[in-house]
Amino acid sequence: MKKPTGFVATCQCDEIIGVIDVDRTTPKDTGSLLGNWLSRGCKIEPRFSGTWSVTITSCKCKRN
């Protein structure tokens, strides 16, 4: 089974709000970021190839 090379966080408003490059992020920080995104209701998608890119945008949710 392949291990992810990164993760992409998509907010409930369908905006990509964050990414993790596993090679450049400590396991502790990776766990913390993933937990934070999941607790905010974000969808997390793993990436498995060595070449992927995304554009990060601002959340459009109406939060108080």
C-alpha positions as CSV (number, residue, x, y, z in Angstrom):
1,M,0.0,0.0,0.0
2,K,1.3,3.4,-1.0
3,K,1.8,6.2,1.7
4,P,0.4,9.6,0.9
5,T,2.9,12.3,-0.3
6,G,0.5,15.0,0.9
7,F,-3.0,16.0,1.9
8,V,-5.4,18.6,0.6
9,A,-8.1,20.2,2.9
10,T,-11.3,21.4,1.3
11,C,-13.7,23.5,3.4
12,Q,-17.4,23.0,3.5
13,C,-17.7,25.9,1.0
14,D,-15.7,23.8,-1.5
15,E,-12.6,26.0,-1.3
16,I,-9.1,24.5,-0.9
17,I,-7.9,26.1,2.3
18,G,-4.7,24.1,3.0
19,V,-2.2,21.5,2.0
20,I,0.4,19.4,3.7
21,D,3.6,18.2,2.0
22,V,4.4,15.1,4.1
23,D,8.2,15.3,3.2
24,R,8.4,18.9,4.5
25,T,6.1,18.6,7.6
26,T,6.8,16.9,10.9
27,P,4.5,14.0,11.9
28,K,3.4,16.0,14.9
29,D,2.5,19.1,12.8
30,T,0.8,16.8,10.2
31,G,-1.4,15.3,12.9
32,S,-2.2,18.6,14.4
33,L,-3.2,20.2,11.0
34,L,-5.3,17.1,10.0
35,G,-7.1,17.1,13.4
36,N,-7.8,20.9,13.1
37,W,-9.2,20.6,9.6
38,L,-11.3,17.6,10.5
39,S,-12.7,19.3,13.6
40,R,-13.7,22.3,11.3
41,G,-15.6,19.9,9.0
42,C,-13.1,20.0,6.1
43,K,-12.8,17.2,3.6
44,I,-9.3,15.7,3.6
45,E,-8.0,14.1,0.4
46,P,-4.6,12.3,0.2
47,R,-2.3,12.7,-2.7
48,F,-0.1,9.8,-3.7
49,S,2.0,11.0,-6.7
50,G,5.2,12.9,-6.4
51,T,4.0,15.7,-8.7
52,W,0.7,17.4,-7.7
53,S,-0.3,21.0,-7.2
54,V,-3.3,22.9,-6.0
55,T,-4.3,26.5,-5.5
56,I,-5.1,27.6,-2.0
57,T,-7.9,30.0,-1.6
58,S,-9.8,31.7,1.2
59,C,-12.7,30.1,3.0
60,K,-16.0,31.6,1.8
61,C,-18.2,30.2,4.7
62,K,-20.1,32.7,6.7
63,R,-18.7,32.0,10.1
64,N,-19.1,34.1,13.2
